[in-house]
Amino acid sequence: MTITDAPPAARPVRRRRLVWTVLLWLSLMPAAVWLLARTFGWEAGLWVQFLAFTPYVAVWTLIPLVLALITRRWTAAAVASLIAFGFGMAVLPRLVANSDRGPTAGVDVRLMSANLLFSGAEPSEVVRLVRENRVDVLAVQEFTPNGEAALRAAGLEGLLPFRQLAPEFGASGSGLYSRFPFDEQAARRNGGGFQQAHATVRVPGAGTVYVESVHPLAPHHPSVVSGWSADLREQVPAEGGIPKILLGDFNATLDHKPMRDLLNTGYRDAAATVGEGWQGTWGPYDGDPIPPVTIDHVLVDRRIGIRDYGVHVLKDSDHHAVSATVIVPAA
């Protein structure tokens, strides 16, 4: 019997059930497409920006699952379960502390990265964060000549006297400040036009480690997505040579395939390793109704241990500062 043949009293009920069934399946389709795109690395146009919000979509997938179970639509519930499971496999590992954090014996080195928003971040706040967190190596992005002078006046160089600086007006400048001396130091301009200061840091009681202040091109428009992807592919891989640390504003989350490919060269993401990968580092924090996403990272060579990780409010910047304490094995 069709809806037309049903008794008049039953027709509204059947129509409502049909409507709810259609709506439930329609709610599952975008999540399924999202999961497939994330899994297989389809990153074209504005879709790159949407992928940064994958953790929020992962939570949302629980809603159609619960609705399907409540309404006893078992086929839809099975599909919803598979989708939720797929998102869980993608997102949950960064929310749970990993028992394998690398070497546990060696010399502690405290790292921090800060995107200074065209050096508009309050210099005294940067110095305070460095002092209170006993930072040994600081990486800065969006670092300008005026910002360099302001940080010097605020006393940063008294705390971190060794430096490799490549300040430029605009967003392309970069810098490294260190408590420890450098063996080699330079800056390279990536394909997107941003400077990336780097140095081999001589850690007392341990060997040298390579540290780079990372700032790939942001995928702010479909026309630059290929440049964004190329910048991430061209970051220094972990394997070979001395142990390495990359930290900075990567303009990518762990849901972007080029970022995952970089990790697979032999890095750990410090936040995900200690179960803090859920913390957003870029909002923006200026009142816009955009949920935070995690695009600032500390990537640590697997030959180096990870002790802890933190996210810190940075006044007058649209980014939070990120920090990590790593364990460099003794020489």
C-alpha positions in Angstrom: 0.0 0.0 0.0 1.4 3.4 -1.0 1.0 6.7 1.0 -1.9 7.5 -1.4 -3.6 4.2 -0.6 -3.1 4.5 3.1 -6.0 5.5 5.5 -6.2 9.3 5.8 -5.1 9.3 9.5 -1.9 7.4 8.6 -0.8 9.6 5.7 0.6 12.5 7.7 2.6 10.1 9.9 4.1 8.3 6.9 4.9 11.6 5.2 6.7 12.7 8.3 8.7 9.5 8.5 9.6 9.8 4.8 10.7 13.4 5.3 12.8 12.6 8.3 14.4 9.6 6.5 15.3 11.9 3.5 16.7 14.6 5.8 18.8 12.0 7.7 20.4 10.7 4.6 21.0 14.2 3.3 22.8 15.0 6.5 25.1 12.0 6.0 26.1 12.8 2.5 28.2 15.9 3.1 30.1 14.2 6.0 30.8 11.2 3.8 32.2 13.4 1.0 34.2 15.4 3.6 35.7 12.2 5.1 36.7 10.8 1.6 38.3 14.1 0.6 40.2 14.3 3.9 41.3 10.7 3.6 42.5 10.8 0.0 44.0 14.3 0.1 41.6 16.1 -2.3 42.6 19.7 -1.6 41.5 22.0 -4.4 40.3 25.6 -4.2 38.6 26.8 -1.1 38.2 23.2 0.1 41.7 23.5 1.6 40.3 26.1 4.1 37.3 24.0 4.9 39.5 21.0 5.8 40.9 23.0 8.7 37.6 22.6 10.5 37.5 18.8 10.3 37.5 18.3 14.1 34.2 20.3 14.3 32.7 18.1 11.5 33.8 15.0 13.4 31.8 16.1 16.4 28.8 17.0 14.2 28.7 13.4 12.7 27.5 12.1 16.1 24.2 14.0 15.7 22.9 12.0 12.7 24.2 8.8 14.3 22.2 9.5 17.5 19.1 10.5 15.5 19.3 7.4 13.3 19.5 5.2 16.4 16.7 7.0 18.2 14.4 6.7 15.1 15.5 3.1 14.5 16.6 3.7 10.9 19.2 0.9 11.1 20.7 1.2 7.6 21.3 4.9 8.1 22.7 4.2 11.6 25.2 1.7 10.2 26.4 4.2 7.6 26.5 7.0 10.2 28.6 4.7 12.5 31.1 4.1 9.7 31.4 7.8 9.0 31.8 8.7 12.7 34.4 5.9 13.1 36.4 7.3 10.1 36.4 10.8 11.6 37.3 9.3 15.0 40.3 7.5 13.5 41.4 10.8 11.9 40.9 13.1 14.9 41.0 11.2 18.2 44.8 10.3 18.0 45.7 13.9 18.5 43.5 14.1 21.6 45.1 11.2 23.4 48.6 11.3 24.8 51.0 9.0 23.0 53.0 6.6 25.2 55.9 6.8 22.7 57.3 10.4 23.0 60.8 9.5 21.9 64.0 9.5 24.0 63.4 10.3 27.7 67.1 10.9 28.6 69.0 14.0 27.5 69.0 17.7 27.8 65.7 19.7 28.0 65.3 22.5 25.5 62.3 24.8 25.7 61.0 26.1 22.4 58.4 28.7 21.5 56.9 30.0 18.3 54.9 33.2 17.8 53.3 34.8 14.8 53.6 38.5 15.6 50.9 39.8 13.2 53.1 42.2 11.2 55.0 42.7 14.5 51.8 44.2 16.0 52.0 41.8 19.0 52.9 43.6 22.3 56.7 43.3 22.6 56.6 43.2 26.4 54.2 40.3 26.3 56.6 38.3 24.0 59.4 39.0 26.5 57.2 38.0 29.4 56.3 34.7 27.8 59.9 34.0 27.0 60.9 34.8 30.6 58.1 33.0 32.4 58.4 29.9 30.3 62.2 29.9 30.4 62.4 29.7 26.6 65.7 28.6 25.1 64.8 29.1 21.4 62.1 31.4 20.0 60.9 31.4 16.4 58.9 34.4 15.2 57.0 35.0 12.0 55.5 38.1 10.4 58.6 39.8 11.8 59.3 43.4 10.7 62.3 45.7 11.2 60.2 47.8 13.5 59.3 44.7 15.4 63.0 43.8 15.7 63.7 47.2 17.3 60.7 46.9 19.6 61.7 43.5 20.9 65.3 44.7 21.4 64.0 47.7 23.4 61.8 45.3 25.5 64.9 43.3 26.5 64.5 40.1 24.4 68.1 40.0 23.3 69.2 40.1 27.0 67.4 36.8 27.4 68.2 35.2 24.1 71.4 36.8 22.8 72.1 34.6 19.8 69.9 35.3 16.8 69.3 34.7 13.1 67.0 37.4 11.8 65.4 38.1 8.5 62.9 41.0 9.2 60.9 42.4 6.3 57.9 44.8 6.2 54.7 43.0 5.7 54.1 39.3 6.6 57.2 37.7 5.1 59.8 38.3 7.8 61.1 35.6 10.1 63.6 35.2 13.0 65.2 32.9 15.5 66.4 33.9 18.9 68.4 31.5 21.1 69.9 31.2 24.5 72.4 28.8 23.0 75.0 29.6 20.3 74.6 28.7 16.6 77.1 26.7 14.6 75.5 27.6 11.2 72.8 30.1 10.5 71.0 31.6 7.5 67.5 32.3 6.1 65.8 31.0 3.0 62.9 32.4 1.0 60.3 29.8 0.3 58.4 29.6 -3.0 55.5 31.6 -1.5 57.9 34.5 -0.8 58.3 34.1 3.0 61.6 34.1 4.8 62.4 31.1 7.0 65.2 31.7 9.4 67.1 28.6 10.4 70.2 27.6 12.4 72.0 24.6 13.9 71.8 25.2 17.6 74.6 24.0 19.8 72.9 22.5 22.9 75.2 22.3 26.0 75.6 18.7 27.1 74.1 17.4 23.8 74.8 17.6 20.1 73.5 20.2 17.6 70.0 20.3 16.4 68.6 22.0 13.3 65.8 24.5 14.0 63.8 26.4 11.4 61.1 29.1 11.8 58.4 27.9 9.3 55.9 30.0 7.5 54.5 28.6 4.2 52.2 30.6 2.0 48.6 30.7 3.3 45.9 29.1 1.1 43.8 32.3 1.2 42.6 32.0 -2.4 42.2 29.1 -4.9 45.0 30.6 -7.1 47.7 30.1 -4.4 46.7 26.6 -3.3 49.4 25.0 -5.5 52.0 27.4 -3.9 50.8 26.5 -0.4 51.2 22.8 -1.2 54.6 23.3 -2.7 55.9 25.3 0.3 54.8 22.4 2.6 56.4 19.8 0.4 59.7 21.7 0.4 60.1 21.9 4.1 63.2 20.1 5.4 62.4 16.4 6.0 63.5 14.8 9.2 65.4 11.9 7.9 69.1 12.2 7.4 71.7 14.5 9.0 71.4 16.0 12.4 68.0 15.9 14.3 65.6 18.6 13.3 62.9 20.8 14.7 60.4 22.8 12.6 58.2 25.3 14.4 56.0 28.1 13.3 52.8 29.1 11.5 52.4 26.2 9.0 49.0 27.5 7.7 47.9 23.9 7.8 46.4 21.4 10.2 46.9 17.7 10.6 43.9 17.3 8.3 45.8 18.5 5.3 47.7 15.8 3.4 50.9 17.8 2.8 51.2 18.3 6.5 50.7 14.6 7.1 53.3 13.8 4.4 55.8 16.1 6.2 55.2 14.3 9.5 55.8 11.0 7.7 59.4 12.0 6.9 60.1 11.4 10.6 58.5 14.1 12.7 56.1 14.1 15.6 53.6 16.9 16.2 54.3 18.0 19.8 50.7 18.9 20.5 49.2 15.6 19.2 51.9 13.6 20.9 51.0 14.8 24.4 47.2 14.8 23.6 46.8 18.6 23.3 46.1 18.6 19.5 42.6 20.0 20.1 43.8 23.4 21.1 43.2 26.1 18.5 46.1 28.5 17.7 44.4 30.8 15.2 40.9 32.2 15.6 41.1 34.8 14.4 40.7 36.3 17.8 39.2 39.7 16.8 35.5 39.0 17.3 34.9 37.2 14.0 32.5 34.2 14.4 35.1 31.7 13.2 36.1 28.8 15.5 39.8 28.4 16.3 41.9 26.1 14.2 45.3 24.6 14.8 47.8 25.8 12.3 50.8 26.7 14.5 52.9 23.6 15.3 56.1 22.3 16.8 57.3 19.4 14.7 60.0 17.3 16.4 62.3 14.8 14.9 61.6 11.3 16.2 65.2 11.2 17.4 64.3 13.9 19.9 61.9 13.3 22.9 58.9 15.5 23.7 58.2 16.3 27.4 55.3 18.9 27.2 53.4 21.4 25.1 51.5 24.6 25.7 49.4 27.3 24.0 49.7 30.9 25.2 47.6 34.0 24.6 49.7 36.6 22.7 48.3 40.1 23.1 47.6 42.0 19.9 48.2 39.0 17.6 45.6 36.9 15.8 47.7 33.8 16.7 48.4 32.2 20.1 52.0 31.4 20.8 52.9 27.7 21.1 55.6 26.1 23.2 57.2 22.7 23.7 59.9 21.2 25.9 61.9 18.7 24.0 64.6 16.3 25.1 67.8 16.3 23.0 69.8 13.1 23.6 73.2 13.7 25.2 76.1 13.8 22.7 
